Amino acid sequence: MVEITIRGAGIFGLSIAWVCVQRGASVQVIDPNGPAAGSSGGIVGALAPHVPEKWSAKKAFQLESLLMAGPFWQEVDTVGGGQSGYSRKGRLQPITDETALALAHRRAVTGHEHWRDDAVWQVVRAEASPWEPVSPSGWLVYDSLSALIHPRRACEALVMALSAKGVEVQAEGSDKGRVLWATGVAGLQDLTARFAQPVGSGEKGQAALLAYDARDMPQLFAGGVHIIPHSDGTVAVGSTTERYFDSPDQTDEKLDDVITAACAAVPVLADAKVIDRWAGLRPRSHSRAPMLGGWPDRPDHFIANGGFKIGFGMAPKISQVMADLLLDGRDEIPDGFRVEDNL
């Protein structure tokens, strides 16, 4: 039985632990701060694809991961009895003018080329529904690939599923077997110091939770804001992207601007009460892509970091690829995602 130690109980650490356990490995998860203590404890959870043009290995990897997400989270919820909040209801985006309309039609063609029959990207007429972003052109983009999740609850569901398999998240412990470092912003800072060059950093995000019930509706993206209708009858709006900030975990007027933009885009939210405000640092690698693979100068040590804004969407595929590497020595990490790409 392969022994695996995973340091870090965010989305990467927990999901990789889960797949390793499912494959019969002996796994321990160690995080002194507890599960989802960093950005994985957020509230937005937009699992949204990149636009289907200028196709790349990164977009192909993301597509496969988004298509894997439904069965992945269903199994996690079933085994542990948790509620990840996963739902694939698609996404609506407003089209501003004729130029944007022509671009959207072109993307519908490339969407069919790359997504094939697995999902659609299409131009649809606005119907003046309350749950619809204001569209100056009268047209919207609808894609059926986008899904959503409640990040904090998804991590709780993974913890419950791991516990059902006999694995508890520990505050401390010694390394056993192969060691995976999925330590988020702190890990990027450690790597930057170790290699004396910028490997990555934390970028602040702020989001809010509104008391408005739009469950079973598609998510919206308008005014630069993700508007996510969670299954518990709340709506999350976010997020800011801040490279420079005074406090990493305090909300401020930048979040007020996000809320204002969301209400302008979807007027039905104007009277919704703000019930939670969240701020945290998201781990952004130097290359902006997830950073995966062996630690260059530490045998039997591995890294999974840099989820940034797409960590939850990438998690099902990343957990599979990293389990392949940890358990079988099989390296199927795509170019651009390797640790070396950030050094």
N, C-alpha and C positions, 0 to 999 in steps of 0.2 A: 504494500500500500504506500503510495507516494505521500510524503508529508509536505504540507504547504503552510507557511506562515504569511498572513496578509496583514500588513500594517496600514491602517486607514479604513474607516468604516463609513466612507461616503458611497456614492452610487457605483463608482468603479470597483472599490474594494469589496463591497457587499455582493454585487452582481457576479464578479469573478469568483468569489468564495462560493456562491450558490451553484454555479456551473461545475466547479471543481468537486463539490460535495456530491452533486448529482452523478458525477462520473466515478465516484467511489474513492476519492482522495480523503486523507485525514487532514482536516483544515482547522486552523485556529485564526481568529480575527482579533487584532489588538488595536485599540485606539484609546489613548488616555482621556480624550474628550467625549467619548461615547459616540453612538451612531448619528450620522447626519449633522454633525456639529458645525460644519462649514456651509458652503453654498448648496450642498445637497439637501439641506433643511429648508430650502426656499419654498415659495408658494405659487410660482407661475406654471411651469411645466408644459411649455409649448413644444411638442414634438413635430416640428415643421421642416419640410425638405428645402434644400436649396433649389433655385429655379432650374428647370430642366433644359439648360443650354450650356455651351462650353463645357461639355461633359468631361469628367475627370475621375481618377481613381477614388478620390475623396467622396464625390457625389454617388458613385456606384456603391461604395461601402455603406454610405448613409442610407441609400435606398434599400439595400438588403437588410440593414438593421431595422429600419422602420417597418418592413414587411414581417420581420421576425417578432416584433414587439407584442402583438396580440397573444400568440401562444405562450410567449415567455412570461408575461405578467399574469395570464390566466392560471398557469401552473403555480407561480409564486403565491397567488391569492388562495388557490385551492389547497395547497399543502399546508400553508401557515394559518389560514383563516383570516388573513388581513384584507385590506381594501386599498389597493394601490391607486385607485381612481382612474385607471387607464380606460380610454374610450377613443375610438376612431370615428369621428363624425365629420371630418374634413375641415376646410377653412375657406372663409370669404374675405376678399380684399377689394377695396374700391379701385376703379379705373378713373384716372383724373381727366384725361383728354384724348383726342384722336391719336396722338403719337403713342400714348400708353396703350390705347386700344389695339393699335396695329401690332405692337410688341407682344401683347397678351395673346393675340391670334397666332403669331409665330411660335410662341412658347407652347401653345396647344399642340402644334405639329411636332415639335421636338419632345414634348412630354409623351406623346404616343410612341415616338421612336424609342425613347429610353425607358419609360415606365411600362410600355406594352399594355397588356390587359390587366396589370396589377393595380393601376390607379389612373385617374384622369386629371388633366388640367384643362379647364374649359372656360369660355366666356359665357356668362349668363346675364339676363336682364335683371336689374334691381326691381324688387317687388314692393318696395315701401313697407316691408315688414319691420316691426319694432326691433327685432334682433337682426339688424342689418346695418353695415356702416354706410354713412352718407357718401354717395357717389356722384360727383359733379357731372360725369358723363352719362349716368343712368345705366352703367354696366359694371359688372363685378367679375372678378376671377374666382372660380370655385375649384379647389383641388381636393380630391378624395384621399390623398395620401397622408395629409396632416392628421395627427392624433394629439391627445393631451393626457397628462398624468398629474397627480398631486405629488410633487417631489418628496415632501416630508412624509406623507403617508406611504408612498412607495418604498421608501427606505425602511419604515416601520414594518411593512409587509415582508420585505426581505429578511429583516431581523427575526420575524415570527416564523418564516419558512425555514431559516437556518436553525432556529431553536427546535423546531419540530424534527430536525435531522440530528439533533444533539450538539449543535454548535452555538455557543454563546459568545457575544462580543465581550472581550476582556479589556480592562483598563491597563493591564500590564502583563508582561510575560516574556520569556526568552525565545529566541528564534529556534525553530525546528524545521529541518529540511530546506527546501527552496523558499526564498523570501521575496514577496512582491511588495513594493512600495507604492501605495496609492494614497499619498499623503497631501494631495492638493497644493494649496499655496505654500504651506511650510516646506513641502518637498521641493517645489520649484526654487524656493529661496536657498535651500540646502545644496541643491545641484548647482546653482549659480555660484555659490561660495566655493564649492568643491572644484569646479572646473574654471574658476576665475573668468567667467564670461557670462553674459545674460542668457539664461536658459528659458526663463519665463517669469511671470509675476502675477500678482493678483489685481484684477480690475473690479471695481466696486459696482454692484447693481442694487437698485432699490425697486421695490414692488409693493403693491397694496392689495388687500382683499376687501371686496365690496359685498354687502348683503343684498344680492339680487339673484333670483332663481331663474337660471336659463339652462338648466340641466337638459341633456340630450340635444342641445343645439350645437351647430358648428362653432369652432373658434373663429375669431376675427383678428385681422391685422390691418390697422389703419392709423394714420398719423404717427407712424413709427412706433406704435404700441401694440403689444400682444394683449388680447382680451380673451380670457380663458374661462369658460363656464364649467366649473367643477360640479361633480355629481352630488356634492353635499349642499347644493343650493347657494353657493357663493360664486363670485366672479373675481378672478385675479387679473390685475393689470400691471404691466411692466415691460421692460425694465430699463433703467438707465445703464449707461456704459461709461464709467468714470475711471480714467487713468490717474487722475490727481484728485485728492480728497483730504479732508481733515480727519475724519473719523470713519473707520471701515465698517462699523456696525450701527451707525446712527442715521436715521432718515432726516431729510431736510427739505428745503423748498424745491429741489429737483424732483422729488417724488410728487409734490403738489402739482408740478407741471405735467407729469405723466398722467395723473388723475384728471386734470383739466383736459388734456388731449384726448383721453379715452371718452370722456363725457361729450366732447365736441363731435367725436367721430360716431358715437352711439348715444344719441340724446336720451334714450330711455334710462341710462345710468345716472342721469344728472341728480336725481333725488336719492340715490342709493347711499346708505350709510357706510362709511369706511370702518371696518371692524378689525383690521390688522394692518400694520406697516412693517415692512421687512427690509433689512439692508445686510449685505455680506459681500465677501470677496470671492470671485470666481477665478479658478486657476487657468491662466492663458499662457500657453507655451509660446516660445519665440516664433515658431512656424505657424501658429494659430490652429494647427491641427492637433488632435490627440497624440500624445507622445507615448509610444509603446515599445517594449522589447527588453533585452538584457541590459543590465547596468554595465557600461563599457569596461570598467576596471574592477568589478567585484563579481567573481564567479558565483553562480547560483543565486544572484540577486537580480531582480527584474523591476521594471517601472511601468506603471499605467497612470498617466497624469494628463493634465491639459484639457479637461472636458469643456471648459469655458461655457459657452452658451448651448452646446449640443451634447453634453454628457449623457443625459437621460435618453435622448434619441439614439445615440451610438452604443449605449450600454449592452443591448442584447448581442450585437455582433462582436464588440470588443471583448465581452466575457467569453465568447466562444473561441476567438482567436488567441486570447491570453491563456485560456485553459489548454488549448492545443500545445502552446509553447511550454507551459509549466509542466504539464503531465506527460507529453509525448515528445517534446523537443521539436515539434513541427512548427516551422516559422512561415506563417502566411500573412504577416503584417504587410500592408500595401506600402509602396514607396510614398514618401512624404509623411508617414506616420511614425517613423522610426526615431528612437532616441537620438541617433547620430545626426538626424536632420536638424536638430536643435543645437548642435555643438560645433 
